[in-house]
Amino acid sequence: MISEILQYNQRFVAEKGYKPYETSGQPDMKLAIVSCMDTRLTELLPRALGLKNGDAKIIKVAGGTLLTPYDSVMRSLLVAIYELDCEEIMVIHHSGCGACDMHASHFLQLMRERGISEEDIREAEKHVDLNKYLDGFHDTPRSVRRTVDAIRQHPLVPKDVTVRGFIIDSRTGELEEVR
């Protein structure tokens, strides 16, 4: 698959397929979005929001959540705020999210089946509580509120940054604000 992608990429560049996507690194709308990595949202999310390339910084991670106040999602938001002048943040979870049904015990079983040793699992547990790290959430609106609150209350996020939470319908793109 990667070889085919590389061949396509060579044609894309040679044919200047990138021209319609040229933009600066600054988000034109001064907006950052935290959302899920779900493939249904790849094109649906920006189109449902009316965004074009260069309008917003979109940070996509499993479940669209923060794991800790100092994880890579929060770091990306701080970069967006301080280096890229973002003034507003949208947290957007979605309907039918697989993270709603994630259970650490299931992941650990799959890891063992794929040959990850108990020794490696114990080594990982020295760095992170795998039960929390691999577990999902079970209430989407609650998860949105928790993520929004974590960003709003973060000691390094200025109080003048607007943070709002939403759930997008994975099929239609309809947004529902979570308060």
PEVENZI-V232139 format. One record per pair of residues at least 24 apart in sequence whose ideal C-beta (glycine too) atoms are under 10 Angstrom apart, sorted by the first residue. I is the first residue (numbers start at 1). J is the second residue. D is the distance in whole Angstrom. If there is no record, write none. Layout:
i=I j=J d=D
i=I j=J d=D
This chain:
i=20 j=52 d=9
i=20 j=53 d=8
i=21 j=52 d=9
i=21 j=53 d=5
i=21 j=54 d=8
i=22 j=53 d=8
i=22 j=54 d=8
i=23 j=52 d=8
i=23 j=53 d=6
i=23 j=54 d=3
i=23 j=55 d=9
i=24 j=54 d=7
i=24 j=84 d=10
i=25 j=54 d=9
i=25 j=57 d=9
i=25 j=83 d=9
i=25 j=84 d=7
i=26 j=54 d=8
i=26 j=57 d=9
i=26 j=83 d=9
i=26 j=84 d=6
i=26 j=85 d=7
i=26 j=86 d=9
i=27 j=51 d=10
i=27 j=54 d=7
i=27 j=55 d=6
i=27 j=56 d=5
i=27 j=57 d=5
i=27 j=58 d=9
i=27 j=80 d=7
i=27 j=84 d=6
i=27 j=85 d=8
i=27 j=86 d=6
i=27 j=87 d=10
i=27 j=88 d=10
i=28 j=52 d=8
i=28 j=53 d=10
i=28 j=54 d=5
i=28 j=55 d=5
i=28 j=56 d=8
i=29 j=54 d=9
i=29 j=55 d=5
i=29 j=56 d=6
i=29 j=57 d=10
i=29 j=86 d=9
i=29 j=87 d=9
i=29 j=88 d=8
i=30 j=55 d=9
i=30 j=56 d=9
i=30 j=57 d=10
i=30 j=80 d=9
i=30 j=81 d=10
i=30 j=84 d=8
i=30 j=85 d=6
i=30 j=86 d=5
i=30 j=87 d=4
i=30 j=88 d=7
i=30 j=161 d=10
i=31 j=55 d=7
i=31 j=56 d=4
i=31 j=57 d=7
i=31 j=58 d=9
i=31 j=80 d=9
i=31 j=84 d=10
i=31 j=86 d=6
i=31 j=87 d=8
i=31 j=88 d=5
i=31 j=89 d=8
i=31 j=90 d=7
i=31 j=162 d=9
i=32 j=56 d=7
i=32 j=57 d=5
i=32 j=58 d=8
i=32 j=59 d=7
i=32 j=76 d=8
i=32 j=77 d=6
i=32 j=78 d=10
i=32 j=79 d=9
i=32 j=80 d=4
i=32 j=81 d=7
i=32 j=84 d=8
i=32 j=86 d=4
i=32 j=87 d=9
i=32 j=88 d=7
i=32 j=89 d=5
i=32 j=90 d=8
i=32 j=91 d=10
i=32 j=151 d=10
i=32 j=161 d=9
i=32 j=163 d=9
i=33 j=57 d=7
i=33 j=58 d=5
i=33 j=59 d=7
i=33 j=60 d=9
i=33 j=64 d=9
i=33 j=80 d=9
i=33 j=86 d=10
i=33 j=88 d=9
i=33 j=89 d=7
i=33 j=90 d=5
i=33 j=91 d=8
i=33 j=92 d=6
i=33 j=166 d=9
i=34 j=58 d=8
i=34 j=59 d=5
i=34 j=60 d=8
i=34 j=61 d=7
i=34 j=63 d=10
i=34 j=64 d=6
i=34 j=65 d=8
i=34 j=66 d=8
i=34 j=73 d=6
i=34 j=74 d=9
i=34 j=76 d=8
i=34 j=77 d=7
i=34 j=80 d=10
i=34 j=89 d=7
i=34 j=90 d=7
i=34 j=91 d=5
i=34 j=92 d=7
i=34 j=93 d=9
i=34 j=144 d=10
i=34 j=147 d=7
i=34 j=148 d=9
i=34 j=151 d=8
i=34 j=163 d=9
i=34 j=165 d=9
i=35 j=59 d=7
i=35 j=60 d=6
i=35 j=61 d=8
i=35 j=63 d=10
i=35 j=64 d=5
i=35 j=90 d=8
i=35 j=91 d=8
i=35 j=92 d=4
i=35 j=93 d=7
i=35 j=94 d=7
i=35 j=166 d=9
i=35 j=168 d=8
i=36 j=60 d=7
i=36 j=61 d=7
i=36 j=62 d=7
i=36 j=63 d=6
i=36 j=64 d=4
i=36 j=65 d=9
i=36 j=92 d=8
i=36 j=93 d=6
i=36 j=94 d=6
i=36 j=97 d=6
i=36 j=98 d=9
i=36 j=99 d=7
i=36 j=168 d=9
i=36 j=170 d=9
i=37 j=61 d=6
i=37 j=62 d=6
i=37 j=63 d=8
i=37 j=64 d=8
i=37 j=98 d=10
i=37 j=99 d=10
i=38 j=62 d=9
i=38 j=63 d=9
i=38 j=64 d=9
i=38 j=93 d=10
i=38 j=94 d=6
i=38 j=95 d=10
i=38 j=96 d=8
i=38 j=97 d=7
i=38 j=98 d=7
i=38 j=99 d=9
i=38 j=168 d=10
i=38 j=170 d=7
i=39 j=170 d=10
i=40 j=94 d=7
i=40 j=95 d=9
i=40 j=96 d=8
i=40 j=97 d=10
i=40 j=168 d=9
i=40 j=169 d=10
i=40 j=170 d=5
i=40 j=171 d=8
i=40 j=173 d=10
i=41 j=92 d=8
i=41 j=94 d=6
i=41 j=97 d=10
i=41 j=168 d=7
i=41 j=170 d=7
i=41 j=173 d=9
i=43 j=173 d=10
i=44 j=94 d=9
i=44 j=168 d=8
i=44 j=169 d=9
i=44 j=170 d=7
i=44 j=171 d=9
i=44 j=172 d=9
i=44 j=173 d=5
i=45 j=90 d=10
i=45 j=92 d=7
i=45 j=94 d=8
i=45 j=168 d=6
i=45 j=170 d=10
i=45 j=173 d=8
i=45 j=175 d=10
i=46 j=173 d=10
i=47 j=173 d=7
i=48 j=92 d=10
i=48 j=168 d=6
i=48 j=169 d=9
i=48 j=172 d=8
i=48 j=173 d=3
i=48 j=174 d=8
i=48 j=175 d=7
i=49 j=90 d=8
i=49 j=92 d=8
i=49 j=166 d=10
i=49 j=168 d=9
i=49 j=173 d=8
i=49 j=175 d=8
i=56 j=80 d=9
i=56 j=86 d=8
i=56 j=88 d=9
i=56 j=89 d=10
i=56 j=90 d=8
i=57 j=81 d=10
i=57 j=84 d=6
i=57 j=86 d=6
i=57 j=89 d=9
i=58 j=90 d=9
i=58 j=92 d=9
i=59 j=89 d=9
i=59 j=91 d=10
i=60 j=92 d=10
i=61 j=99 d=10
i=62 j=97 d=9
i=62 j=98 d=8
i=62 j=99 d=6
i=62 j=102 d=8
i=62 j=134 d=10
i=62 j=136 d=8
i=63 j=93 d=7
i=63 j=94 d=10
i=63 j=97 d=6
i=63 j=98 d=8
i=63 j=99 d=3
i=63 j=100 d=8
i=63 j=102 d=8
i=63 j=136 d=6
i=63 j=137 d=6
i=63 j=140 d=9
i=63 j=143 d=7
i=63 j=147 d=9
i=64 j=91 d=7
i=64 j=92 d=6
i=64 j=93 d=5
i=64 j=94 d=8
i=64 j=97 d=8
i=64 j=99 d=8
i=64 j=137 d=10
i=64 j=140 d=10
i=64 j=143 d=8
i=64 j=144 d=8
i=64 j=147 d=7
i=64 j=165 d=10
i=64 j=166 d=10
i=64 j=167 d=10
i=64 j=168 d=10
i=65 j=91 d=8
i=65 j=93 d=8
i=65 j=97 d=10
i=65 j=99 d=7
i=65 j=136 d=9
i=65 j=137 d=7
i=65 j=143 d=6
i=65 j=144 d=9
i=65 j=146 d=8
i=65 j=147 d=5
i=65 j=150 d=9
i=66 j=91 d=9
i=66 j=146 d=8
i=66 j=147 d=6
i=66 j=148 d=10
i=66 j=150 d=5
i=66 j=151 d=7
i=66 j=154 d=9
i=67 j=128 d=9
i=67 j=132 d=8
i=67 j=133 d=7
i=67 j=150 d=10
i=68 j=128 d=9
i=68 j=132 d=9
i=68 j=133 d=9
i=68 j=150 d=9
i=69 j=150 d=6
i=69 j=151 d=9
i=69 j=153 d=9
i=69 j=154 d=6
i=69 j=155 d=8
i=69 j=156 d=9
i=69 j=157 d=10
i=70 j=154 d=9
i=70 j=156 d=9
i=73 j=147 d=9
i=73 j=150 d=10
i=73 j=151 d=9
i=74 j=150 d=8
i=74 j=151 d=7
i=74 j=154 d=7
i=74 j=156 d=8
i=74 j=157 d=9
i=75 j=156 d=10
i=77 j=151 d=7
i=77 j=154 d=8
i=77 j=156 d=9
i=77 j=157 d=7
i=77 j=161 d=9
i=77 j=163 d=9
i=78 j=154 d=8
i=78 j=156 d=6
i=78 j=157 d=7
i=80 j=161 d=10
i=81 j=151 d=10
i=81 j=156 d=9
i=81 j=157 d=7
i=81 j=158 d=7
i=81 j=160 d=10
i=81 j=161 d=6
i=82 j=156 d=9
i=82 j=157 d=10
i=82 j=158 d=9
i=86 j=161 d=7
i=86 j=162 d=10
i=87 j=158 d=9
i=87 j=160 d=8
i=87 j=161 d=6
i=87 j=162 d=7
i=88 j=161 d=7
i=88 j=162 d=4
i=88 j=163 d=8
i=88 j=164 d=8
i=89 j=147 d=10
i=89 j=148 d=8
i=89 j=151 d=6
i=89 j=152 d=9
i=89 j=157 d=8
i=89 j=161 d=6
i=89 j=162 d=7
i=89 j=163 d=5
i=89 j=164 d=8
i=89 j=165 d=9
i=90 j=148 d=9
i=90 j=162 d=9
i=90 j=163 d=8
i=90 j=164 d=6
i=90 j=165 d=8
i=90 j=166 d=6
i=90 j=168 d=10
i=90 j=175 d=9
i=90 j=177 d=10
i=91 j=143 d=9
i=91 j=144 d=6
i=91 j=145 d=9
i=91 j=146 d=10
i=91 j=147 d=5
i=91 j=148 d=5
i=91 j=149 d=10
i=91 j=150 d=9
i=91 j=151 d=7
i=91 j=163 d=7
i=91 j=164 d=7
i=91 j=165 d=4
i=91 j=166 d=7
i=91 j=167 d=10
i=91 j=178 d=8
i=92 j=144 d=8
i=92 j=147 d=10
i=92 j=164 d=9
i=92 j=165 d=8
i=92 j=166 d=5
i=92 j=167 d=7
i=92 j=168 d=5
i=92 j=175 d=7
i=92 j=178 d=10
i=93 j=137 d=9
i=93 j=140 d=5
i=93 j=141 d=8
i=93 j=143 d=6
i=93 j=144 d=5
i=93 j=147 d=8
i=93 j=165 d=8
i=93 j=166 d=7
i=93 j=167 d=5
i=93 j=168 d=8
i=93 j=178 d=8
i=94 j=140 d=8
i=94 j=166 d=9
i=94 j=167 d=6
i=94 j=168 d=5
i=94 j=169 d=7
i=94 j=170 d=5
i=94 j=171 d=10
i=94 j=173 d=10
i=94 j=175 d=10
i=95 j=140 d=8
i=95 j=167 d=6
i=95 j=168 d=7
i=95 j=169 d=5
i=95 j=170 d=5
i=95 j=171 d=7
i=95 j=172 d=9
i=95 j=174 d=9
i=95 j=176 d=9
i=96 j=140 d=9
i=96 j=169 d=9
i=96 j=170 d=5
i=96 j=171 d=8
i=97 j=136 d=8
i=97 j=137 d=8
i=97 j=140 d=6
i=97 j=143 d=9
i=97 j=167 d=9
i=97 j=170 d=8
i=98 j=136 d=8
i=99 j=135 d=9
i=99 j=136 d=4
i=99 j=137 d=6
i=99 j=138 d=9
i=99 j=140 d=9
i=99 j=143 d=8
i=100 j=136 d=6
i=100 j=137 d=6
i=100 j=138 d=6
i=100 j=139 d=8
i=100 j=140 d=6
i=100 j=143 d=8
i=101 j=136 d=6
i=101 j=137 d=10
i=101 j=138 d=8
i=102 j=134 d=7
i=102 j=135 d=6
i=102 j=136 d=3
i=102 j=137 d=8
i=102 j=138 d=9
i=103 j=131 d=9
i=103 j=134 d=8
i=103 j=135 d=6
i=103 j=136 d=7
i=103 j=138 d=10
i=104 j=129 d=9
i=104 j=130 d=6
i=104 j=131 d=4
i=104 j=132 d=8
i=104 j=133 d=7
i=104 j=134 d=4
i=104 j=135 d=5
i=104 j=136 d=9
i=105 j=130 d=10
i=105 j=131 d=8
i=105 j=134 d=9
i=105 j=135 d=9
i=106 j=134 d=8
i=106 j=135 d=10
i=106 j=136 d=10
i=107 j=131 d=10
i=107 j=133 d=9
i=107 j=134 d=4
i=107 j=135 d=8
i=107 j=136 d=10
i=108 j=134 d=7
i=110 j=134 d=10
i=140 j=167 d=6
i=140 j=178 d=8
i=141 j=165 d=8
i=141 j=167 d=7
i=141 j=176 d=9
i=141 j=178 d=5
i=141 j=179 d=9
i=142 j=178 d=9
i=143 j=167 d=9
i=143 j=178 d=9
i=144 j=176 d=10
i=144 j=177 d=9
i=144 j=178 d=4
i=144 j=179 d=10
i=145 j=178 d=6
i=145 j=179 d=8
i=147 j=178 d=10
i=148 j=178 d=8
i=148 j=179 d=9
